[in-house]
Amino acid sequence: MAASPMKERKRCSVADWESSNRQLWESAELRRLTAHRIRQEARHLRNDTLSKMELDQSNSFQHLSDRIQEVSRWKDRLQSCVQEVNKEIDALRKVKEEAEHVLAALLPPLEVSVECLSLREGRRGGELVCDPVEAELKKEVEASERAKRELQQHVDKAFQQLFLLQEARQQLTYDLQNKMEALDVDMRCQSLTVTSPGISLKLSPLCVPLGSTSPQEWEQFSRYNISRAQEETQTSQQLREDVTLTLAKVQSELQAQHAATNFALRKRYHKVDQACSELHWQQKTTREEVAELELDICRLEEDLQAKEAPLKLVHTRLENRATRPGVDLCQDQVQHGLMSECKQLEATIMSLKKKVSQAQHSLQLLQQQQTCMGEDLSRKLDTLSLEQRTLETRQHLQKQTQTAQGSDTVPLVKFKKNYGLHSAPFPQSL
């Protein structure tokens, strides 16, 4: 077989070859220049981004430090405010309990005052008088009622104030817990580095969380909570001072009124006792006078009876001499003497009868007076017994109060210095 002839390939000229080489060199040089420029720009970009990143990281770290410091400062203020509120709550609760104890301690004295008024209503007749004791007892009841109303009002106010303080404390505690959690989050964020485990890319990290607040709103929230707690604390302190002053005033008023009532009662008892002693003496002297008068009446009646025989004698003589005859019926000296004697005896008998009548009437009056004095003495003795029972009732309450105070079970307040006032203890005599 014969060989096939070789196919001729297209050939370029030397000029074309040289032109192609130049284009290739120029293209390579252009690519190298472009690559060199890109490399330089990349180096600048790397340096800039690295510096920017390090600056941003430093700024973020500093911002976190500043934020941590600011949150810590507000946390400390909130903690201090919570402590103050807790102290005020304890102090107000203690004052409220003291006021409640005093309020409960006012009931026995009030019941005693009412019982004393009821006891003295048992007086009879003219002994049922509106005396100073009754007036002082009524004042004592009014003072106790007024003290109860004032203390009850303060107890109610203290209860409401405790509620407000607890509400303010709850808000402070809620804010403080949030600050502590936020502080923990920021401190953990500050401790993170590029080599920390657990860091990763997140979905939508730039999305603003719902419920986010501005720094002004954040600061205003804590400032408002602290301001409100301080206002409620100041209100509570003023209320505690008012309660303490009221307790001191109640102590002073009730102690003074109790002393005035006891003084009036003892004075009245002394007067009634004196009146009873005077009546006993009057009864004794009246009985003696009745006995003397009865004896004198008997003597008068005896004298009166003794005058009948002389009167009969003179009447008989006058009658016999009236039978004289004729001229012998003379109004002689004898006749005149007998007539004078008769008149004298009749006048004497009349005087004696009148005196007997007067004596008997006086005796009746003395006996009536004696009966009246007996009845009055009975009423006064009953009154004296009631006054004695009244005194014993008040003394019994006083002894119970002193015994209970000795065992520290009576709720009578003793004011302490931490209540803001220096006061004497509540009156033990109530």
Protein Blocks (a to p, Z undefined) as FASTA:
>chain_A
ZZddddddddddfklmmmmmmmmmmmmmmmmmmmmmmmmmmmmmmmmmmmmmmmmmmmmm
mmmmmmmmmmmmmmmmmmmmmmmmmmmmmmmmmmmmmmmmmmmmmmmmmmmmmmmmmmmm
mpghjllccdfklmmmmmmmmmmmmmmmmmmmmmmmmmmmmmmmmmmmmmmmmmmmmmmm
mmmmmmmmmmpcfkbghiacdehklbccehiacfklmmmmmmmmmmmmmmmmmmmmmmmm
mmmmmmmmmmmmmmmmmmmmmmmmmmmmmmmmmmmmmmmmmmmmmmmmmmmmmmmmmmmm
mmmmmmmmmmmmmmmmmmmmmmpghjllccbfklmmmmmmmmmmmmmmmmmmmmmmmmmm
mmmmmmmmmmmmmmmmmmmmmmmmmmmmmmmmmmmmmmmmmmmmmnopaccdcddfknop
acddddfkZZ
